[in-house]
Amino acid sequence: MDIRVVQQILRHSSLAVPKRYAHATRKLAKDAAHRVENALWGP
């Protein structure tokens, strides 16, 4: 989801707050992609 959409949904006046939590989202996405890769093609 685009960070600007999150900003609008949560009604933040700037991107500073959503950006604060964006790093966690990227890490979770990376971990999930790695798990899917392992499930499809093995470790």
N, C-alpha and C positions, 0 to 999 in steps of 0.2 A: 504494500500500500504506500502510495506517495506520502511523504512526510507532511506536505502541505494539506492533504486531506485530513490527516490526523489533527493538524493544527486547527482546521476549521471545525471539525467535529467536537473537539474539546474546548473550542472557543478561546484559544490562546492568542494573545495579541502579537506574539512574535514566534519565530521558530526555535528560540532558545530552549524552551522546556521540552518540546518533542525531540529535539536533537540530543538532549541529555540522555534519553533512553534509547536512541536509535542503535547504539553500539550493541546493546543486549539483543536486539532483534536480529542484527546481522550475524551475531555469534550463534543464535538459535537456528537461523536459516542454514548456516554452514554445517552445523552439527546434524541437522535433519537431512541435508543433501548427502552427507557422508554416510549416514545410516541407510539411506535409500540405495546409494551406490553399492554398499556392502551386501545389501539384501538381493540386489539384482545380479551382481557380478562376483560376489565373494570378497573376503577381506584381502 
